[in-house]
Each structure stands twice: as C-alpha cells, then as structure tokens.
Amino acid sequence: MRFLKNPEISDYNDYGTITLIGNALETKKKYAIKTLTKLEADLMKSFSDLYQQRTPLSKNFIERSKRVMPGGISHNVHYFPPYPFFIKAAKGSKIWDVDGNEYIDLWMGHYTHILGHHPQVIIDAIEQQVKEGFHWGIVFEKQVEWAELIQQLVPSAEMVRFCCSGTEATMYAVRLARAYTGKKIILKIAGGWHGPNPDLSVGIKMPYEREESLGLFPELIQYTKTIPFNDIQETLQTIHQNRLDLAGIILEPVVGEGGFFPPAKDYLTMLRSETARLGALLIFDEVISGFRVALGGAQERFGMIPDLTTLGKVAGGGFPVGVLVGKREILERTSPERKGKKWEKILIGGGTFSSHPFSASAGLAMLHYLCDYEDEVYPLLESRGVKIRKDLQEVFDKEGVNAVVTGIGSLFQTHFPFERSVALDSPNAINQRTDIEKREVEFRLRMLNHGVHVMHGGGGLSISHSDEDIKKIIEAAREVAREMAQT
Ligand SMILES: Cc1ncc(COP(=O)(O)O)c(C=O)c1O
C-alpha cells in the first residue's frame, strides 16, 4: 500500500487556471441555438474549406466508412464535422494522417499515452508477450504482478479486479455500492461522464433532467441523480434528500468532461465525511486521473481515500483495460469462493478478455516505468502543464479572444465563454456558459490547420512533448487566436 503524500486539496486559484474577470455573470444563453450571420458562415467555411483541402483522402475514407458504420465511427468522440481525419502513423508526440499531414498530438490515444505514442518500453513488453502467448482465458502470473503493483501504488487499492474498459469498471462500481450497502441511490456529478453504461447514463449533457438516450429505463433517474461539482451547499442538500437510500457517490476528483477542474477546498472532504456518516460508498472514477495527476492518482494528490476507485487508460499501457479497486472488505464480497445463493452474492467479473495478456504486460511495463522514473515524470508533466496553460491564456488575452484555459497537471482544455466575466469551476458552468461548438469545431479545425491536434480545446501532455513542441503549440494558438479575433 502506497502512503499518501502531499495532501493538496486546493481552491481553484491555486492552480492559476481559472480566470475571473470581474463578477460572475449569469448567462441567459443556457439553451441558446446559435444562428450564424453570413459573415460568420463565410469565415466558418474558410477554415473548414482549408481543412478539407488538406484532407481529401480522409474524406474518401469517411465516405467509405459511413457506408458500413453509423457516422463512420465506433466512439462518438471520434467524430467531428465536417469529418475526422484518418490516422496513418504515430510516434512520440506526433501523428500523421493518411494525407501526409503532421500534427503534434494532444489527445494521445484518449489520454492513454503518458509516455508518448509507441514508447519502446511498451513495444518490448508486447514483443515479449507475443512470444509467450496472447490469450488463454486462464489465470497467469503477470496478472498477479500487475494487480500487486496497482495495490502498491493506488492508496485505496486494498484489492483489485480487472475488466476490459472504464465503462465496465464504473458499471461494476455502482453495482457493488448498491449490493454492499443494500441501498439504491447513486449520486453523480451533473455533466460527468463514466462511460455509457445504463446506470450512469444520466445527467451527462444538458438539459440534465432529460433522458440521455432512447432505450434507457425511465426509472433510471429515480435511482441515479446528479449533484453539482464544487457546490457544497447544493450537494449537501441533495445528499440530505436521499440520505435514507443512498448507496454511493461517484465522481471524477478531477472532472474530465468540462475543464479538468480540481475539486474546491472542502468539497471532497464533505463528500468523504457525508458518505461515511450515512453508510454509503465514495467512488472515485480515476479512469483519466489515475497514474496521471500523480503516480497514485488524484486520491494521492488530494490526500483523500475513497472506498472504491475505477481505473483505465494509463493502467493498460495503451491496451484495453478497466480496473475496479477498493477496500478489501468490500471487494472480498465479490469472490466466487463465497458461499450462498446467487441472489445473496455479488456478480462482478465477466469479460472474455478481462486482464488480457497484452494489457497485463503493457500495463505492467507502463506502471513499472512510471514507478522507476516517478521523480522525473511527474515534475516534468506538472511544469509543462503549468507552462502551456499560462502561455495559452496569455496568447488569448493578448490577442483579445475571450477564452479561458483550465486544467491540472498535464491536463488542460480551452473554453470560449459567451460573456466576459464568468467563473468556470464545473462541467455545469462550461455547458451553460461557454460556446462548446466554437471549441469543438472552429478551434479544433483551426488548430489542425496549424498542425496541432486538440480535443476539447486541449488534451493531455506526455513526457514526449518537448519544449519545442510546446512552443509550436503556443505559436499555432497565437495564429488561431489572431484569426478568431478577426471574426
Ligand atoms: C472518467 C471516465 N470514466 C469512464 C470512462 C469510460 O472508459 P472506457 O472508454 O475505457 O470505457 C471514461 C472514458 O473516457 C472516462 O473518461
């Protein structure tokens, strides 16, 4: 078990990432539908046209792809208009598309490649694994080593269970919370994303009170409810209203879908003490923040131990993974050795490819590397993250573009508020007060035209992003800010 170090729950301004220009204004543009002026439409056309001129082969691929896959993609986040570029190769901080365009990548395999694309240490592990075998559906030693290392690194990981994705891990986490406590209600952050499993497909996009999709049981919202991130009073009120049947609270301690906001001072402390007081479980979804904002994840960084934690992404070294970890007493309840009728036991543990040998060997190699070089990796990611947020903010301020750069550690995003004076401290604030389309379409395409691949206006830095790369990203953003300022 790894000890917590540097407990560091902070208020946002400690991170220097939230810009408050005067008093916060309530925006009236909550659900405003944007109609483009002719000038805006022409300008939109020009950067979209340039993107299309640079990516004709990708256009052919997407047309072919759409004939066989809805929208041409297999994860909605892979799609953006007019169409996504198709990748051909990747190495370190760079990717190349099928048309030969080079980009500095900030998406990094959906926040997975903390060492950059195709690091040698992972290639070696996989080459070795190919020789040893690649799927047995039988337990093997590396799986145990991988679990032991996670147990050693993640403060809450007294026991470990592997699955194939973060979605599965969060699905199991809420099932376990309900089964262990014998209660039904799960609270999640409004705007929070934990994968598309039905239990947590509530309150992701605005308006939160509407169902996220056809095909979900309407009763779902009776048992999975939302709380506003960083709002202690409102959250306390919802906890109080649901106190008699509260099974657990799940949240990303650093919220990905909207800003990578760190928790406000006392927010996590309040959640920890309220769940403990009511006999409910506190679940941290560290699928993104695990092994990234610190070796032991956000729980180590903020000095707060949840009952259960879900992990993914970095944990698998670039291969499919989900991990559910937590208190021994709770996870033991899922053991197949337990006696009893099936309805007295907890079913956690399917997945033909759970703990696949490639994921185990790549994950083990990744975690060993991060462990061995912890003192170099995390300070480097931290300092580059601080620099990129600061420099980007300066560029937007200087060029007169109303943008706010948020984030923590190596993670960052850029937002375009409708008004000048807004406080951005939650997914709620981002969804209500910023122009998401401007970020997802205009800023993304303009940055791509300048050779930088951003996601949600930013991404996750890796140790392969050099000072030179950061400089190029800032220069690209400067050009883009100038273009945007002209509009
Ligand atoms: C915080 C969080 N939880 C869960 C998931 C789902 O993980 P996966 O895509 O591996 O199913 C994601 C995916 O991006 C995530 O960001």
Ligand as a Chemical Component Dictionary entry (heavy atoms), coordinates in Angstrom:
data_LIG
# 
_chem_comp.id                   LIG 
_chem_comp.type                 NON-POLYMER 
_chem_comp.pdbx_formal_charge   0 
_chem_comp.three_letter_code    LIG 
# 
loop_
_chem_comp_atom.comp_id 
_chem_comp_atom.atom_id 
_chem_comp_atom.alt_atom_id 
_chem_comp_atom.type_symbol 
_chem_comp_atom.charge 
_chem_comp_atom.model_Cartn_x 
_chem_comp_atom.model_Cartn_y 
_chem_comp_atom.model_Cartn_z 
_chem_comp_atom.pdbx_ordinal 
LIG C1 C1 C 0 -13.748 9.446 -16.363 1  
LIG C2 C2 C 0 -14.082 8.316 -17.272 2  
LIG N1 N1 N 0 -14.696 7.236 -16.796 3  
LIG C3 C3 C 0 -15.005 6.193 -17.566 4  
LIG C4 C4 C 0 -14.707 6.214 -18.908 5  
LIG C5 C5 C 0 -15.064 5.045 -19.773 6  
LIG O1 O1 O 0 -13.898 4.333 -20.062 7  
LIG P1 P1 P 0 -13.808 3.451 -21.389 8  
LIG O2 O2 O 0 -13.863 4.388 -22.542 9  
LIG O3 O3 O 0 -12.493 2.741 -21.246 10 
LIG O4 O4 O 0 -14.951 2.517 -21.360 11 
LIG C6 C6 C 0 -14.052 7.313 -19.467 12 
LIG C7 C7 C 0 -13.708 7.345 -20.882 13 
LIG O5 O5 O 0 -13.187 8.264 -21.435 14 
LIG C8 C8 C 0 -13.743 8.399 -18.623 15 
LIG O6 O6 O 0 -13.146 9.484 -19.105 16 
# 
loop_
_chem_comp_bond.comp_id 
_chem_comp_bond.atom_id_1 
_chem_comp_bond.atom_id_2 
_chem_comp_bond.value_order 
_chem_comp_bond.pdbx_ordinal 
LIG C1 C2 SING 1  
LIG C2 N1 SING 2  
LIG C2 C8 DOUB 3  
LIG N1 C3 DOUB 4  
LIG C3 C4 SING 5  
LIG C4 C5 SING 6  
LIG C4 C6 DOUB 7  
LIG C5 O1 SING 8  
LIG O1 P1 SING 9  
LIG P1 O2 DOUB 10 
LIG P1 O3 SING 11 
LIG P1 O4 SING 12 
LIG C6 C7 SING 13 
LIG C6 C8 SING 14 
LIG C7 O5 DOUB 15 
LIG C8 O6 SING 16 
# 
